[in-house]
Amino acid sequence: MVPRNRVTLPHILQAAATIVDTDGVDALTMSSLAQKLGIRSPSLYNHSEGLPDIRRRLAVSGLEQLRDALMRSTVGRSRDEAIREMAKSYLNFVRTRPGLYEITILAPTDLDDELQKVSQEIVDLVTQVLKAYQVGSADEIHIARTLRSLLHGFASLEQRGGFGIPIDLDESFTHMVDTFLMGLHKRYLAKNQ
């Protein structure tokens, strides 16, 4: 617990992230946040404009953390290795920060410049990795969306217990990413060689 007179916005966001990761996004209220910090709810308004502002700031923080994890996973890597490591990093982020990830999905990025900026940085990272496959610029976004859909779909199904058959999930994930990569090779690399 942070001393009352030392609560700052970073403390608030850290406590909010803990709440959403532990209890889910719906558990984040001004009351639960104040209780977590050991302060009264009105004190939170000294640092934010209310719950929507805290959720927005938390979404930005979550996207920044996801972006940073994806960037670290691609350093010194290219093509298949970069995609595989990026995919693992994405899944690990969802597994370790489930509430924070969910709040990034719920955030209306089209209405917020800061969210748009960080989202675009993630897209730019993915499209940079895709350049090694000689993907035309017209297809980069389609492929980035495909990869995101695969990763989000798998992670979301896993979070909600959607994989009931007792087969190793990491093996299934690797199979999915490898199948995606085979498609990239066949569609782009093979025709450019």
C-alpha positions in Angstrom: 0.0 0.0 0.0 1.2 3.5 -0.9 1.1 6.2 1.8 -1.9 8.4 1.2 0.0 11.6 0.6 2.3 9.8 -1.9 -0.3 8.4 -4.3 0.6 9.4 -7.9 -0.8 8.6 -11.3 1.7 5.7 -11.8 0.6 4.2 -8.5 -3.0 4.5 -9.6 -2.4 2.8 -12.9 -0.3 0.1 -11.3 -3.1 -0.7 -8.9 -5.7 -0.5 -11.7 -3.7 -3.0 -13.7 -3.5 -5.4 -10.8 -7.2 -5.2 -10.3 -8.0 -5.9 -14.0 -5.4 -8.7 -14.3 -6.6 -10.4 -11.1 -10.3 -9.8 -11.1 -11.2 -8.7 -14.6 -12.0 -5.4 -16.3 -15.5 -5.1 -14.8 -13.9 -5.2 -11.3 -12.2 -1.9 -11.9 -14.3 0.9 -10.2 -13.3 4.1 -8.4 -14.2 2.4 -5.2 -12.2 -0.8 -5.8 -9.2 1.3 -6.9 -9.4 3.6 -3.9 -9.7 0.6 -1.6 -6.6 -1.0 -3.3 -4.6 2.2 -2.7 -5.9 2.7 0.8 -7.4 6.1 0.0 -10.9 7.6 -0.4 -12.4 7.6 -3.9 -12.6 11.4 -4.2 -8.8 11.5 -3.9 -8.5 9.7 -7.2 -9.9 12.8 -8.9 -6.8 14.7 -8.0 -5.0 12.6 -10.6 -7.6 11.7 -13.1 -10.9 12.8 -14.6 -12.6 9.6 -13.4 -12.9 6.0 -14.4 -13.1 6.5 -18.2 -9.9 8.5 -18.0 -8.2 5.8 -15.9 -9.3 3.0 -18.3 -8.0 5.0 -21.3 -4.7 5.6 -19.6 -4.5 2.0 -18.7 -5.2 1.0 -22.3 -2.4 3.2 -23.5 -0.1 1.7 -20.9 -1.1 -1.8 -21.9 -0.5 -1.1 -25.6 2.9 0.4 -24.8 3.8 -2.7 -22.8 2.7 -4.9 -25.6 4.6 -2.9 -28.2 7.7 -3.0 -26.1 7.5 -6.8 -25.6 7.0 -7.3 -29.4 9.9 -5.0 -30.2 12.2 -6.9 -27.8 11.1 -10.2 -29.3 12.2 -9.1 -32.8 15.6 -7.6 -32.0 18.3 -9.4 -34.0 15.7 -11.6 -35.7 14.1 -11.6 -39.1 11.5 -13.5 -41.1 10.2 -16.7 -39.6 12.2 -16.4 -36.4 11.0 -12.8 -35.9 7.3 -13.8 -36.5 7.6 -16.9 -34.2 9.1 -14.9 -31.4 6.7 -12.0 -31.9 3.8 -14.5 -31.7 5.1 -16.1 -28.5 5.6 -12.7 -27.0 2.0 -11.7 -27.9 0.6 -14.9 -26.3 2.8 -14.5 -23.2 1.6 -10.9 -22.8 -2.1 -12.1 -22.9 -1.3 -14.9 -20.5 0.5 -12.8 -17.9 -1.6 -9.6 -18.3 -5.1 -10.8 -19.2 -7.0 -7.8 -17.9 -4.6 -5.3 -19.2 -4.7 -7.0 -22.6 -8.5 -7.0 -22.5 -8.7 -3.3 -21.7 -6.5 -2.5 -24.8 -9.1 -4.4 -26.9 -12.0 -2.5 -25.4 -10.4 0.9 -25.9 -11.9 3.0 -28.8 -8.6 3.8 -30.5 -10.2 5.7 -33.3 -11.3 8.4 -30.9 -8.0 8.9 -29.1 -4.7 10.2 -30.6 -2.5 8.6 -28.0 -4.1 5.1 -28.5 -3.9 5.5 -32.2 -0.2 6.4 -32.1 0.8 3.3 -30.0 -1.5 1.1 -32.1 0.2 2.4 -35.3 3.6 1.7 -33.8 2.6 -1.9 -33.3 1.3 -2.2 -36.9 4.5 -0.6 -38.2 6.6 -3.1 -36.3 4.7 -6.0 -37.8 4.8 -4.6 -41.4 8.5 -4.0 -41.0 9.0 -7.7 -40.2 6.8 -8.6 -43.2 9.0 -6.7 -45.6 11.5 -9.6 -45.5 8.8 -11.7 -47.2 8.7 -9.4 -50.2 5.1 -8.6 -49.4 3.8 -5.8 -51.5 2.7 -2.7 -49.6 -0.9 -3.3 -50.6 -0.9 -6.6 -48.8 1.0 -5.7 -45.6 -2.1 -4.5 -43.7 -4.1 -7.6 -44.8 -1.4 -9.9 -43.5 -0.9 -7.9 -40.3 -4.6 -8.2 -39.7 -4.5 -11.9 -40.4 -1.7 -12.4 -37.9 -3.4 -10.3 -35.3 -6.6 -12.2 -35.8 -4.9 -15.5 -35.4 -3.0 -14.4 -32.2 -6.0 -12.7 -30.6 -8.3 -15.5 -31.5 -6.1 -18.2 -30.0 -5.3 -16.1 -26.9 -9.0 -15.2 -26.3 -10.1 -18.8 -26.7 -7.4 -20.0 -24.3 -8.4 -17.3 -21.7 -12.0 -18.3 -21.8 -11.3 -22.1 -21.6 -12.3 -22.6 -25.2 -9.8 -25.4 -25.8 -11.3 -28.4 -24.0 -9.4 -31.3 -25.7 -6.4 -32.3 -23.6 -3.7 -31.6 -26.2 -0.8 -29.3 -25.4 -1.8 -25.7 -26.2 1.7 -24.6 -26.9 2.0 -27.3 -29.6 -1.3 -26.1 -31.1 -0.1 -22.5 -31.0 3.2 -23.5 -32.8 1.3 -25.4 -35.4 -0.9 -22.4 -36.1 2.0 -20.0 -36.4 3.9 -22.5 -38.7 0.8 -22.8 -40.9 0.6 -19.1 -41.2 4.3 -18.9 -42.1 3.9 -21.7 -44.8 1.2 -19.5 -46.3 3.5 -16.5 -46.4 6.3 -18.6 -48.0 4.0 -20.0 -50.6 2.2 -16.8 -51.5 5.1 -14.4 -51.5 8.5 -15.9 -51.3 7.9 -18.7 -53.8 6.5 -16.5 -56.5 9.4 -13.9 -56.0 12.1 -16.5 -56.5 
